[in-house]
Amino acid sequence: MDSKNKNILIGGLLAIVLVMAVGYAAFATQLNINGSAEITSSWDVHMTDTGKSVTPASTMGTSPSGNVTIEDGGLTANFTATLLSPGDSVTFTIPIENTGTLDATLKSITLASTSESAVVDNDGLTVTSADGNVKYTVTSPGTGVLAKNDGTANLVIKAEFVDKVGGQTNANAATLQMSATLTYEQANA
């Protein structure tokens, strides 16, 4: 074998040994990652009985009545208003509080009625009785950020005995039950 071939063979063997050494080093390296993580945030946005109010108003002197109950861990409120004459109204104010450690924003308000014939308009946030005598109107608490730990807002719902015009007649008294469910989500950081 001439010296040129020997040099090529030795160079090739050295290249193979170098590749094997690099490969062994790559496979022999161990990576150990040790650690732990803990989530310390909490979510608690709800309606509360504390500070809620029911304010009746009458144009005829006999005061209407209303009642609100909060259920489902503060996520749903049920409303009942008994209105005695056209022009009567009952305004419900329900506090919403964020006692969790995350900021929240209102995603949606869903209205429902226990009366099968009531008309629910979630876009306009109203519920109207089938005969048109009673109308609930929801004032949204807004889509602003409900601050963590102590953020508050108010859900305001007005039930009114609609004073009809155009020859239509009103009932002597009217009652309509409805519920409102609020859905909050984590605010964008």
N, CA and C atoms as a LAMMPS dump frame, in Angstrom:
ITEM: TIMESTEP
0
ITEM: NUMBER OF ATOMS
567
ITEM: BOX BOUNDS ff ff ff
-5.0000000000000000e+02 5.0000000000000000e+02
-5.0000000000000000e+02 5.0000000000000000e+02
-5.0000000000000000e+02 5.0000000000000000e+02
ITEM: ATOMS id mol type element x y z
1 1 1 N 0.847 -1.15 0
2 1 2 C 0 0 0
3 1 3 C 0.899 1.22 0
4 2 1 N 0.567 2.124 -0.832
5 2 2 C 1.423 3.29 -0.89
6 2 3 C 1.035 4.277 0.197
7 3 1 N 1.844 5.24 0.412
8 3 2 C 1.678 6.161 1.545
9 3 3 C 0.449 7.051 1.381
10 4 1 N 0.031 7.324 0.144
11 4 2 C -1.155 8.142 -0.072
12 4 3 C -2.4 7.411 0.424
13 5 1 N -2.512 6.136 0.128
14 5 2 C -3.655 5.344 0.58
15 5 3 C -3.654 5.183 2.095
16 6 1 N -2.456 5.032 2.682
17 6 2 C -2.362 4.902 4.132
18 6 3 C -2.842 6.175 4.812
19 7 1 N -2.485 7.296 4.29
20 7 2 C -2.91 8.574 4.888
21 7 3 C -4.441 8.749 4.802
22 8 1 N -5.004 8.34 3.685
23 8 2 C -6.458 8.431 3.527
24 8 3 C -7.136 7.499 4.519
25 9 1 N -6.604 6.279 4.666
26 9 2 C -7.18 5.306 5.594
27 9 3 C -7.057 5.797 7.03
28 10 1 N -5.938 6.33 7.42
29 10 2 C -5.746 6.852 8.779
30 10 3 C -6.662 8.053 9.012
31 11 1 N -6.782 8.935 8.052
32 11 2 C -7.676 10.1 8.163
33 11 3 C -9.135 9.663 8.326
34 12 1 N -9.535 8.654 7.546
35 12 2 C -10.908 8.137 7.631
36 12 3 C -11.184 7.519 8.997
37 13 1 N -10.193 6.719 9.497
38 13 2 C -10.351 6.096 10.815
39 13 3 C -10.43 7.161 11.917
40 14 1 N -9.64 8.179 11.827
41 14 2 C -9.685 9.268 12.814
42 14 3 C -11.047 9.992 12.751
43 15 1 N -11.584 10.183 11.557
44 15 2 C -12.891 10.835 11.411
45 15 3 C -13.978 9.966 12.038
46 16 1 N -13.907 8.642 11.824
47 16 2 C -14.895 7.729 12.417
48 16 3 C -14.793 7.756 13.93
49 17 1 N -13.581 7.715 14.473
50 17 2 C -13.389 7.765 15.929
51 17 3 C -13.924 9.093 16.475
52 18 1 N -13.703 10.196 15.79
53 18 2 C -14.193 11.508 16.23
54 18 3 C -15.723 11.536 16.236
55 19 1 N -16.358 11.015 15.186
56 19 2 C -17.822 10.968 15.132
57 19 3 C -18.35 10.096 16.254
58 20 1 N -17.694 8.957 16.527
59 20 2 C -18.14 8.067 17.609
60 20 3 C -17.988 8.75 18.965
61 21 1 N -16.936 9.491 19.156
62 21 2 C -16.725 10.189 20.431
63 21 3 C -17.795 11.261 20.643
64 22 1 N -18.101 12.023 19.606
65 22 2 C -19.14 13.058 19.709
66 22 3 C -20.495 12.401 19.953
67 23 1 N -20.791 11.328 19.254
68 23 2 C -22.056 10.61 19.442
69 23 3 C -22.184 10.068 20.857
70 24 1 N -21.094 9.456 21.365
71 24 2 C -21.127 8.932 22.728
72 24 3 C -21.362 10.055 23.723
73 25 1 N -20.708 11.174 23.53
74 25 2 C -20.872 12.312 24.445
75 25 3 C -22.316 12.82 24.413
76 26 1 N -22.896 12.855 23.24
77 26 2 C -24.279 13.339 23.122
78 26 3 C -25.248 12.381 23.813
79 27 1 N -25.069 11.076 23.642
80 27 2 C -25.982 10.118 24.252
81 27 3 C -25.701 9.891 25.724
82 28 1 N -24.495 10.152 26.165
83 28 2 C -24.143 9.925 27.564
84 28 3 C -24.527 11.103 28.451
85 29 1 N -24.895 12.249 27.859
86 29 2 C -25.269 13.416 28.654
87 29 3 C -26.658 13.208 29.235
88 30 1 N -26.812 13.478 30.509
89 30 2 C -28.107 13.375 31.174
90 30 3 C -28.556 14.754 31.569
91 31 1 N -29.839 14.985 31.387
92 31 2 C -30.413 16.258 31.78
93 31 3 C -31.446 15.975 32.856
94 32 1 N -31.203 16.469 34.034
95 32 2 C -32.133 16.295 35.139
96 32 3 C -32.751 17.638 35.487
97 33 1 N -34.077 17.675 35.435
98 33 2 C -34.802 18.889 35.824
99 33 3 C -35.674 18.52 37.011
100 34 1 N -35.483 19.188 38.081
101 34 2 C -36.292 18.96 39.269
102 34 3 C -36.967 20.267 39.655
103 35 1 N -38.199 20.188 40.093
104 35 2 C -38.895 21.396 40.514
105 35 3 C -40.354 21.097 40.784
106 36 1 N -41.043 22.109 41.209
107 36 2 C -42.476 21.965 41.456
108 36 3 C -43.145 23.301 41.165
109 37 1 N -44.444 23.239 40.937
110 37 2 C -45.213 24.448 40.665
111 37 3 C -46.467 24.421 41.522
112 38 1 N -46.906 25.584 41.932
113 38 2 C -48.102 25.686 42.753
114 38 3 C -48.965 26.822 42.225
115 39 1 N -50.254 26.54 42.033
116 39 2 C -51.187 27.567 41.579
117 39 3 C -51.857 28.145 42.816
118 40 1 N -51.729 29.437 42.976
119 40 2 C -52.265 30.062 44.19
120 40 3 C -53.422 31.009 43.895
121 41 1 N -53.898 31.053 42.663
122 41 2 C -54.997 31.962 42.34
123 41 3 C -56.333 31.28 42.607
124 42 1 N -57.363 32.113 42.799
125 42 2 C -58.706 31.579 43.033
126 42 3 C -59.715 32.39 42.225
127 43 1 N -60.832 31.743 41.875
128 43 2 C -61.893 32.369 41.083
129 43 3 C -63.144 32.434 41.935
130 44 1 N -63.662 33.638 42.166
131 44 2 C -64.883 33.771 42.961
132 44 3 C -65.608 35.059 42.592
133 45 1 N -66.401 34.996 41.531
134 45 2 C -67.24 36.117 41.097
135 45 3 C -68.682 35.663 41.271
136 46 1 N -69.484 36.441 42.013
137 46 2 C -70.853 36.016 42.289
138 46 3 C -71.749 37.19 42.678
139 47 1 N -73.067 36.975 42.533
140 47 2 C -74.044 37.935 43.045
141 47 3 C -74.212 37.644 44.537
142 48 1 N -74.57 38.671 45.287
143 48 2 C -74.677 38.49 46.729
144 48 3 C -75.957 39.106 47.281
145 49 1 N -76.46 38.526 48.36
146 49 2 C -77.63 39.069 49.052
147 49 3 C -77.28 40.344 49.814
148 50 1 N -76.024 40.465 50.21
149 50 2 C -75.597 41.614 51.004
150 50 3 C -75.693 42.883 50.168
151 51 1 N -76.555 43.784 50.561
152 51 2 C -76.712 45.049 49.855
153 51 3 C -77.736 45.042 48.749
154 52 1 N -78.409 43.904 48.513
155 52 2 C -79.422 43.896 47.449
156 52 3 C -80.617 44.736 47.899
157 53 1 N -81.327 45.289 46.924
158 53 2 C -82.487 46.105 47.269
159 53 3 C -83.61 45.881 46.263
160 54 1 N -84.836 46.083 46.746
161 54 2 C -86.034 46.015 45.926
162 54 3 C -86.774 47.313 46.167
163 55 1 N -86.939 48.133 45.11
164 55 2 C -87.55 49.454 45.248
165 55 3 C -88.831 49.522 44.427
166 56 1 N -89.999 49.515 45.101
167 56 2 C -91.264 49.621 44.365
168 56 3 C -91.609 51.083 44.079
169 57 1 N -92.326 51.302 42.99
170 57 2 C -92.822 52.64 42.647
171 57 3 C -94.218 52.478 42.055
172 58 1 N -95.151 53.344 42.467
173 58 2 C -96.523 53.24 41.986
174 58 3 C -97.048 54.599 41.562
175 59 1 N -97.849 54.589 40.515
176 59 2 C -98.504 55.824 40.071
177 59 3 C -99.91 55.925 40.645
178 60 1 N -100.411 54.835 41.233
179 60 2 C -101.787 54.795 41.723
180 60 3 C -101.877 54.785 43.249
181 61 1 N -100.763 54.761 43.951
182 61 2 C -100.788 54.821 45.407
183 61 3 C -100.642 53.49 46.1
184 62 1 N -101.026 52.373 45.489
185 62 2 C -100.855 51.058 46.1
186 62 3 C -99.521 50.494 45.634
187 63 1 N -98.673 50.201 46.58
188 63 2 C -97.31 49.801 46.251
189 63 3 C -97.241 48.374 45.707
190 64 1 N -96.566 48.171 44.58
191 64 2 C -96.352 46.815 44.067
192 64 3 C -95.311 46.102 44.94
193 65 1 N -95.12 44.818 44.685
194 65 2 C -94.138 44.069 45.476
195 65 3 C -93.206 43.302 44.554
196 66 1 N -92.065 42.977 45.101
197 66 2 C -91.09 42.215 44.337
198 66 3 C -90.208 41.403 45.252
199 67 1 N -89.64 40.337 44.712
200 67 2 C -88.756 39.483 45.484
201 67 3 C -87.641 38.985 44.57
202 68 1 N -86.453 38.857 45.139
203 68 2 C -85.328 38.307 44.399
204 68 3 C -84.625 37.283 45.284
205 69 1 N -84.296 36.122 44.691
206 69 2 C -83.514 35.103 45.381
207 69 3 C -82.293 34.786 44.532
208 70 1 N -81.196 34.534 45.208
209 70 2 C -79.944 34.24 44.511
210 70 3 C -79.614 32.773 44.737
211 71 1 N -79.322 32.071 43.636
212 71 2 C -79.072 30.629 43.692
213 71 3 C -77.816 30.27 42.914
214 72 1 N -77.528 28.994 42.89
215 72 2 C -76.436 28.443 42.082
216 72 3 C -75.102 29.082 42.445
217 73 1 N -74.862 29.238 43.745
218 73 2 C -73.6 29.811 44.202
219 73 3 C -73.428 31.267 43.827
220 74 1 N -74.521 31.972 43.646
221 74 2 C -74.447 33.388 43.305
222 74 3 C -74.372 33.66 41.813
223 75 1 N -74.6 32.654 40.985
224 75 2 C -74.51 32.843 39.542
225 75 3 C -75.856 33.142 38.899
226 76 1 N -76.963 32.795 39.579
227 76 2 C -78.305 33.003 39.037
228 76 3 C -79.168 33.726 40.052
229 77 1 N -79.948 34.7 39.573
230 77 2 C -80.904 35.405 40.431
231 77 3 C -82.291 35.212 39.829
232 78 1 N -83.255 34.94 40.694
233 78 2 C -84.645 34.766 40.283
234 78 3 C -85.458 35.95 40.78
235 79 1 N -86.296 36.508 39.904
236 79 2 C -87.055 37.714 40.205
237 79 3 C -88.538 37.449 40.055
238 80 1 N -89.325 38.002 40.979
239 80 2 C -90.781 37.973 40.874
240 80 3 C -91.281 39.362 41.209
241 81 1 N -92.13 39.892 40.371
242 81 2 C -92.743 41.197 40.634
243 81 3 C -94.244 41.056 40.488
244 82 1 N -94.98 41.573 41.458
245 82 2 C -96.437 41.64 41.372
246 82 3 C -96.793 43.112 41.244
247 83 1 N -97.278 43.469 40.086
248 83 2 C -97.574 44.859 39.754
249 83 3 C -99.09 45.021 39.708
250 84 1 N -99.6 46.085 40.345
251 84 2 C -101.047 46.218 40.546
252 84 3 C -101.759 47.066 39.504
253 85 1 N -101.073 48.041 38.935
254 85 2 C -101.74 48.898 37.954
255 85 3 C -100.719 49.427 36.952
256 86 1 N -101.183 49.817 35.762
257 86 2 C -100.271 50.354 34.751
258 86 3 C -99.445 51.509 35.306
259 87 1 N -98.172 51.49 34.972
260 87 2 C -97.245 52.5 35.464
261 87 3 C -96.459 52.047 36.682
262 88 1 N -96.913 50.983 37.376
263 88 2 C -96.175 50.454 38.526
264 88 3 C -94.848 49.868 38.063
265 89 1 N -93.872 49.917 38.956
266 89 2 C -92.587 49.287 38.651
267 89 3 C -91.908 48.847 39.946
268 90 1 N -91.004 47.901 39.785
269 90 2 C -90.146 47.446 40.881
270 90 3 C -88.742 47.378 40.31
271 91 1 N -87.796 48.029 40.989
272 91 2 C -86.401 48.016 40.547
273 91 3 C -85.594 47.163 41.523
274 92 1 N -84.905 46.178 40.968
275 92 2 C -84.072 45.276 41.753
276 92 3 C -82.612 45.672 41.526
277 93 1 N -81.851 45.806 42.604
278 93 2 C -80.417 46.072 42.508
279 93 3 C -79.693 44.945 43.235
280 94 1 N -78.863 44.226 42.509
281 94 2 C -78.153 43.078 43.073
282 94 3 C -76.65 43.317 42.924
283 95 1 N -75.926 43.359 44.049
284 95 2 C -74.479 43.535 43.983
285 95 3 C -73.768 42.296 43.418
286 96 1 N -72.742 42.543 42.647
287 96 2 C -71.87 41.496 42.132
288 96 3 C -70.498 41.786 42.719
289 97 1 N -69.852 40.768 43.252
290 97 2 C -68.527 41.006 43.821
291 97 3 C -67.528 39.967 43.34
292 98 1 N -66.297 40.404 43.241
293 98 2 C -65.184 39.54 42.864
294 98 3 C -64.273 39.426 44.076
295 99 1 N -64.344 38.302 44.775
296 99 2 C -63.479 38.08 45.929
297 99 3 C -62.336 37.132 45.59
298 100 1 N -62.207 36.782 44.312
299 100 2 C -61.118 35.923 43.865
300 100 3 C -59.854 36.731 43.626
301 101 1 N -58.824 36.052 43.185
302 101 2 C -57.522 36.701 42.972
303 101 3 C -57.222 36.938 41.497
304 102 1 N -58.263 36.849 40.652
305 102 2 C -58.111 37.117 39.22
306 102 3 C -59.108 38.181 38.795
307 103 1 N -58.678 39.111 37.949
308 103 2 C -59.596 40.105 37.391
309 103 3 C -60.601 39.396 36.481
310 104 1 N -61.823 39.935 36.404
311 104 2 C -62.876 39.292 35.617
312 104 3 C -63.6 40.313 34.755
313 105 1 N -64.148 39.843 33.629
314 105 2 C -65.018 40.673 32.796
315 105 3 C -66.292 39.884 32.502
316 106 1 N -67.387 40.616 32.308
317 106 2 C -68.671 39.997 32.011
318 106 3 C -68.656 39.457 30.585
319 107 1 N -68.955 38.17 30.443
320 107 2 C -69.018 37.55 29.118
321 107 3 C -70.443 37.598 28.58
322 108 1 N -71.431 37.252 29.438
323 108 2 C -72.812 37.242 28.959
324 108 3 C -73.801 37.282 30.111
325 109 1 N -75.01 37.734 29.787
326 109 2 C -76.154 37.651 30.69
327 109 3 C -77.208 36.851 29.944
328 110 1 N -77.702 35.796 30.578
329 110 2 C -78.724 34.961 29.963
330 110 3 C -80.012 35.117 30.765
331 111 1 N -81.089 35.473 30.072
332 111 2 C -82.388 35.65 30.717
333 111 3 C -83.272 34.459 30.39
334 112 1 N -84.123 34.115 31.349
335 112 2 C -85.098 33.051 31.139
336 112 3 C -86.349 33.399 31.92
337 113 1 N -87.461 32.799 31.533
338 113 2 C -88.723 33.021 32.228
339 113 3 C -89.356 31.685 32.557
340 114 1 N -89.98 31.609 33.728
341 114 2 C -90.694 30.386 34.088
342 114 3 C -92.04 30.336 33.385
343 115 1 N -92.47 31.446 32.815
344 115 2 C -93.712 31.483 32.051
345 115 3 C -93.395 31.082 30.616
346 116 1 N -94.015 30.002 30.152
347 116 2 C -93.715 29.498 28.813
348 116 3 C -94.071 30.494 27.714
349 117 1 N -94.994 31.376 27.998
350 117 2 C -95.436 32.289 26.949
351 117 3 C -94.682 33.62 26.96
352 118 1 N -93.722 33.776 27.865
353 118 2 C -92.964 35.027 27.902
354 118 3 C -92.004 35.1 26.716
355 119 1 N -91.729 36.308 26.288
356 119 2 C -90.816 36.53 25.182
357 119 3 C -89.487 37.003 25.758
358 120 1 N -88.419 36.269 25.458
359 120 2 C -87.092 36.605 25.964
360 120 3 C -86.265 37.157 24.819
361 121 1 N -85.711 38.341 25.019
362 121 2 C -84.855 38.987 24.032
363 121 3 C -83.509 39.224 24.689
364 122 1 N -82.57 38.269 24.502
365 122 2 C -81.268 38.385 25.152
366 122 3 C -80.408 39.496 24.555
367 123 1 N -80.659 39.864 23.294
368 123 2 C -79.867 40.95 22.712
369 123 3 C -80.217 42.28 23.369
370 124 1 N -81.507 42.499 23.576
371 124 2 C -81.938 43.742 24.204
372 124 3 C -82.058 43.637 25.708
373 125 1 N -81.776 42.449 26.251
374 125 2 C -81.849 42.191 27.681
375 125 3 C -83.213 42.531 28.265
376 126 1 N -84.263 41.994 27.635
377 126 2 C -85.618 42.192 28.147
378 126 3 C -86.375 40.868 28.155
379 127 1 N -87.344 40.794 29.072
380 127 2 C -88.31 39.695 29.106
381 127 3 C -89.677 40.352 29.191
382 128 1 N -90.582 39.952 28.315
383 128 2 C -91.919 40.545 28.275
384 128 3 C -92.955 39.433 28.363
385 129 1 N -93.998 39.659 29.168
386 129 2 C -95.074 38.672 29.256
387 129 3 C -95.786 38.574 27.917
388 130 1 N -96.422 37.429 27.663
389 130 2 C -97.08 37.2 26.376
390 130 3 C -98.166 38.235 26.104
391 131 1 N -98.865 38.691 27.145
392 131 2 C -99.912 39.69 26.941
393 131 3 C -99.352 41.111 26.862
394 132 1 N -98.043 41.26 27.066
395 132 2 C -97.402 42.57 26.96
396 132 3 C -97.593 43.463 28.164
397 133 1 N -98.171 42.946 29.244
398 133 2 C -98.426 43.787 30.415
399 133 3 C -97.189 44.025 31.284
400 134 1 N -96.304 43.047 31.355
401 134 2 C -95.13 43.167 32.225
402 134 3 C -93.871 43.086 31.38
403 135 1 N -92.935 43.952 31.67
404 135 2 C -91.661 43.949 30.953
405 135 3 C -90.531 44.102 31.964
406 136 1 N -89.566 43.179 31.913
407 136 2 C -88.339 43.269 32.699
408 136 3 C -87.259 43.828 31.782
409 137 1 N -86.524 44.809 32.266
410 137 2 C -85.416 45.366 31.51
411 137 3 C -84.152 45.266 32.364
412 138 1 N -83.109 44.685 31.803
413 138 2 C -81.857 44.477 32.531
414 138 3 C -80.867 45.558 32.132
415 139 1 N -80.284 46.198 33.131
416 139 2 C -79.185 47.129 32.892
417 139 3 C -77.904 46.368 33.183
418 140 1 N -77.129 46.143 32.157
419 140 2 C -75.904 45.37 32.299
420 140 3 C -74.945 46.066 33.251
421 141 1 N -74.225 45.281 34.054
422 141 2 C -73.214 45.884 34.929
423 141 3 C -71.978 46.342 34.164
424 142 1 N -71.995 46.188 32.868
425 142 2 C -70.883 46.671 32.042
426 142 3 C -69.863 45.59 31.761
427 143 1 N -69.043 45.844 30.781
428 143 2 C -68.029 44.871 30.389
429 143 3 C -66.639 45.283 30.857
430 144 1 N -66.577 46.283 31.717
431 144 2 C -65.283 46.68 32.268
432 144 3 C -64.731 45.601 33.179
433 145 1 N -63.497 45.774 33.588
434 145 2 C -62.836 44.792 34.447
435 145 3 C -63.387 44.888 35.865
436 146 1 N -63.761 43.746 36.407
437 146 2 C -64.167 43.63 37.807
438 146 3 C -62.904 43.222 38.546
439 147 1 N -62.336 44.16 39.29
440 147 2 C -61.013 43.979 39.888
441 147 3 C -60.976 42.809 40.866
442 148 1 N -59.817 42.17 40.911
443 148 2 C -59.63 41.055 41.836
444 148 3 C -59.696 41.534 43.284
445 149 1 N -60.015 40.626 44.158
446 149 2 C -60.051 40.797 45.609
447 149 3 C -61.181 41.668 46.141
448 150 1 N -61.576 42.711 45.454
449 150 2 C -62.617 43.575 46.032
450 150 3 C -63.453 44.302 44.981
451 151 1 N -63.43 43.851 43.748
452 151 2 C -64.188 44.508 42.685
453 151 3 C -65.685 44.316 42.863
454 152 1 N -66.451 45.372 42.628
455 152 2 C -67.903 45.282 42.747
456 152 3 C -68.578 45.955 41.557
457 153 1 N -69.787 45.503 41.275
458 153 2 C -70.641 46.096 40.245
459 153 3 C -72.077 45.814 40.68
460 154 1 N -73.031 46.42 40.014
461 154 2 C -74.441 46.183 40.315
462 154 3 C -75.188 45.755 39.07
463 155 1 N -76 44.725 39.228
464 155 2 C -76.944 44.309 38.205
465 155 3 C -78.262 44.973 38.572
466 156 1 N -78.83 45.763 37.661
467 156 2 C -80.08 46.466 37.936
468 156 3 C -81.135 45.95 36.95
469 157 1 N -82.262 45.503 37.504
470 157 2 C -83.363 44.992 36.693
471 157 3 C -84.629 45.722 37.099
472 158 1 N -85.332 46.249 36.109
473 158 2 C -86.577 46.969 36.375
474 158 3 C -87.737 46.186 35.779
475 159 1 N -88.716 45.884 36.644
476 159 2 C -89.96 45.253 36.195
477 159 3 C -91.015 46.343 36.156
478 160 1 N -91.711 46.461 35.034
479 160 2 C -92.715 47.518 34.939
480 160 3 C -94.001 47.001 34.322
481 161 1 N -95.107 47.552 34.811
482 161 2 C -96.435 47.262 34.276
483 161 3 C -96.615 48.247 33.13
484 162 1 N -96.564 47.743 31.916
485 162 2 C -96.592 48.585 30.728
486 162 3 C -97.974 49.216 30.583
487 163 1 N -98.009 50.528 30.426
488 163 2 C -99.259 51.256 30.21
489 163 3 C -99.52 51.242 28.708
490 164 1 N -100.418 50.381 28.281
491 164 2 C -100.658 50.191 26.85
492 164 3 C -101.436 51.357 26.254
493 165 1 N -101.244 51.534 24.983
494 165 2 C -101.982 52.564 24.242
495 165 3 C -102.624 51.917 23.023
496 166 1 N -103.432 52.636 22.344
497 166 2 C -104.02 52.134 21.102
498 166 3 C -105.199 51.211 21.312
499 167 1 N -105.943 51.403 22.381
500 167 2 C -107.161 50.629 22.585
501 167 3 C -106.956 49.279 23.239
502 168 1 N -105.698 48.886 23.513
503 168 2 C -105.47 47.615 24.188
504 168 3 C -105.75 47.788 25.671
505 169 1 N -106.183 46.725 26.301
506 169 2 C -106.499 46.814 27.727
507 169 3 C -105.441 46.122 28.556
508 170 1 N -105.242 46.659 29.754
509 170 2 C -104.331 46.059 30.709
510 170 3 C -105.112 45.166 31.66
511 171 1 N -104.408 44.203 32.223
512 171 2 C -104.993 43.382 33.278
513 171 3 C -105.066 44.209 34.558
514 172 1 N -105.815 43.727 35.537
515 172 2 C -105.919 44.434 36.814
516 172 3 C -104.637 44.315 37.626
517 173 1 N -103.979 43.197 37.537
518 173 2 C -102.698 42.976 38.212
519 173 3 C -101.905 42.017 37.336
520 174 1 N -100.614 42.054 37.456
521 174 2 C -99.791 41.203 36.602
522 174 3 C -98.579 40.718 37.378
523 175 1 N -98.202 39.481 37.101
524 175 2 C -97.028 38.883 37.719
525 175 3 C -96.238 38.167 36.633
526 176 1 N -94.943 38.302 36.68
527 176 2 C -94.072 37.582 35.757
528 176 3 C -92.798 37.233 36.501
529 177 1 N -92.387 35.979 36.385
530 177 2 C -91.149 35.538 37.015
531 177 3 C -90.082 35.386 35.943
532 178 1 N -88.869 35.748 36.301
533 178 2 C -87.755 35.581 35.367
534 178 3 C -86.483 35.297 36.145
535 179 1 N -85.469 34.831 35.436
536 179 2 C -84.16 34.617 36.048
537 179 3 C -83.085 35.211 35.152
538 180 1 N -81.992 35.593 35.784
539 180 2 C -80.834 36.125 35.06
540 180 3 C -79.603 35.36 35.526
541 181 1 N -78.831 34.861 34.575
542 181 2 C -77.591 34.153 34.884
543 181 3 C -76.443 34.934 34.272
544 182 1 N -75.437 35.251 35.092
545 182 2 C -74.278 36.004 34.622
546 182 3 C -73.097 35.063 34.437
547 183 1 N -72.379 35.248 33.338
548 183 2 C -71.18 34.461 33.078
549 183 3 C -70.002 35.422 32.978
550 184 1 N -69.05 35.252 33.875
551 184 2 C -67.824 36.051 33.871
552 184 3 C -66.665 35.189 33.396
553 185 1 N -65.646 35.828 32.841
554 185 2 C -64.434 35.127 32.444
555 185 3 C -63.227 35.94 32.886
556 186 1 N -62.07 35.286 32.895
557 186 2 C -60.854 35.968 33.319
558 186 3 C -60.538 37.112 32.357
559 187 1 N -60.229 38.255 32.932
560 187 2 C -59.899 39.438 32.119
561 187 3 C -58.54 39.232 31.467
562 188 1 N -58.391 39.774 30.287
563 188 2 C -57.091 39.705 29.6
564 188 3 C -56.086 40.525 30.362
565 189 1 N -54.916 39.969 30.489
566 189 2 C -53.856 40.652 31.256
567 189 3 C -53.237 41.761 30.454
